Amino acid sequence: CNRALGAEKTLVQKSGYFARSAASNPFDRKLIKDCAEEGVKSAIAGVSGCMGQDEDKEGTPIRAIEFERIKGGKHFDTSAEWFKTLLKEIGQN
C-alpha cells in the first residue's frame, strides 16, 4: 500500500475492539458470512451502521446497528450462557 501511494509511512486505524483470537468454528463462519451479506445489502441501500446481531430487537436480527447505539460503555456479561459455553469449547473454563 505504501508504494502504491508513494507514502513513507502507513497508519491503520480502526474503531471498536479486537475480541477474538481463537480459530473460527462453523457457527462463527456462518455469522461472519451472514453479517457480510447483510452489510452489502445495507451498503447498497445507503444504510450506515455496524453489522451484527441486534440484541435490542426481537429475534436478534443481523442488521446495520446505528452507530449512536453502540458508543460503548456496556458492561460485558461473563455469566451469559453462550460465553460460558465458549470458554468450555476453547478450554478456558
Salt bridges, closest charged atoms under 4 A:
ASP28 OD2 - ARG20 NH2 2.80
ASP34 OD2 - LYS30 NZ 2.61
GLU37 OE2 - LYS33 NZ 2.80
ASP54 OD2 - ARG63 NH1 2.68
ASP54 OD1 - ARG69 NH2 2.72
GLU55 OE1 - LYS74 NZ 2.60
ASP56 OD2 - ARG69 NH2 3.00
GLU66 OE2 - ARG63 NH2 2.82
GLU66 OE1 - ARG69 NH1 2.88
GLU81 OE2 - LYS84 NZ 3.60
